[in-house]
């Protein structure tokens, strides 16, 4: 695999893992920009400098978002326990 292909694969995996952790897109873009700049400046492959995508992503805190376990659970429970509006009275109710 060429350096470019390896870098693209690394970045794709990192983006997915960071999104799963609930990291905002702006921080993901910043992380990608910084890893590219460092790799270019140092001449090292990204994985040698930062570890595997999973290792690097694990340095970011997990945040509650729709894509994280906590965020999805909160949305699910919120929907399950949300009070339902009362339906209008039916003419049959008065009979």
C-alpha positions as CSV (number, residue, x, y, z in Angstrom):
1,X,0.0,0.0,0.0
2,X,1.4,3.4,-0.9
3,X,2.0,6.1,1.7
4,X,-0.9,8.1,0.3
5,X,-3.3,5.1,0.4
6,X,-2.2,4.2,3.9
7,X,-2.7,7.8,5.0
8,X,-6.2,7.9,3.5
9,X,-7.1,4.6,5.1
10,X,-5.8,5.8,8.5
11,X,-7.7,9.1,8.2
12,X,-11.0,7.3,7.2
13,X,-10.7,5.0,10.2
14,X,-9.8,7.8,12.5
15,X,-12.8,9.9,11.4
16,X,-15.2,7.1,11.9
17,X,-13.8,6.3,15.4
18,X,-13.9,9.9,16.4
19,X,-17.5,10.3,15.2
20,X,-18.4,7.2,17.2
21,X,-16.9,8.9,20.3
22,X,-19.1,12.0,19.7
23,X,-16.2,14.3,18.8
24,X,-17.5,17.4,17.0
25,X,-16.6,17.7,13.3
26,X,-14.5,20.8,13.9
27,X,-12.3,18.9,16.3
28,X,-12.1,15.9,13.9
29,X,-11.0,18.3,11.0
30,X,-8.4,19.8,13.3
31,X,-7.0,16.4,14.3
32,X,-6.7,15.3,10.7
33,X,-5.0,18.6,9.7
34,X,-2.6,18.3,12.6
35,X,-1.7,14.7,11.9
36,X,-1.1,15.5,8.2
37,X,1.1,18.4,9.0
38,X,3.1,16.5,11.5
39,X,3.6,13.5,9.2
40,X,4.6,15.7,6.3
41,X,7.1,17.7,8.5
42,X,8.6,14.7,10.3
43,X,8.5,12.3,7.3
44,X,7.1,9.6,9.5
45,X,4.1,7.5,8.6
46,X,1.0,8.7,10.6
47,X,0.6,5.3,12.3
48,X,4.3,5.4,13.5
49,X,3.8,8.9,14.9
50,X,0.3,8.5,16.5
51,X,-0.4,4.8,16.8
52,X,-3.3,3.0,15.3
53,X,-6.5,5.0,14.6
54,X,-8.1,3.3,17.6
55,X,-5.2,4.2,19.9
56,X,-5.2,7.8,18.7
57,X,-9.0,8.1,18.9
58,X,-9.0,6.7,22.5
59,X,-7.2,9.9,23.6
60,X,-10.3,11.9,22.9
61,X,-13.1,11.9,25.5
62,X,-16.3,10.1,24.7
63,X,-19.1,12.6,24.5
64,X,-22.8,12.0,24.5
65,X,-24.2,12.4,21.1
66,X,-26.6,10.6,18.9
67,X,-23.8,8.3,17.8
68,X,-22.4,7.4,21.2
69,X,-23.9,4.8,23.4
70,X,-24.9,7.3,26.1
71,X,-26.5,9.7,23.6
72,X,-28.4,7.0,21.8
73,X,-29.6,5.5,25.1
74,X,-30.7,9.0,26.3
75,X,-32.6,9.6,23.1
76,X,-34.3,6.2,23.3
77,X,-35.3,6.5,26.9
78,X,-36.4,10.1,26.4
79,X,-38.7,9.0,23.6
80,X,-40.0,6.0,25.6
81,X,-40.9,8.2,28.7
82,X,-42.1,11.3,26.9
83,X,-45.7,12.0,27.8
84,X,-48.0,11.5,25.0
85,X,-50.5,14.3,24.3
86,X,-54.1,13.6,25.1
87,X,-56.2,12.9,22.1
88,X,-59.2,15.1,21.5
89,X,-62.5,13.8,22.9
90,X,-64.4,11.6,20.6
91,X,-68.2,11.9,20.3
92,X,-68.2,8.2,21.3
93,X,-66.7,9.1,24.6
94,X,-69.8,10.9,25.6
95,X,-72.2,8.1,24.9
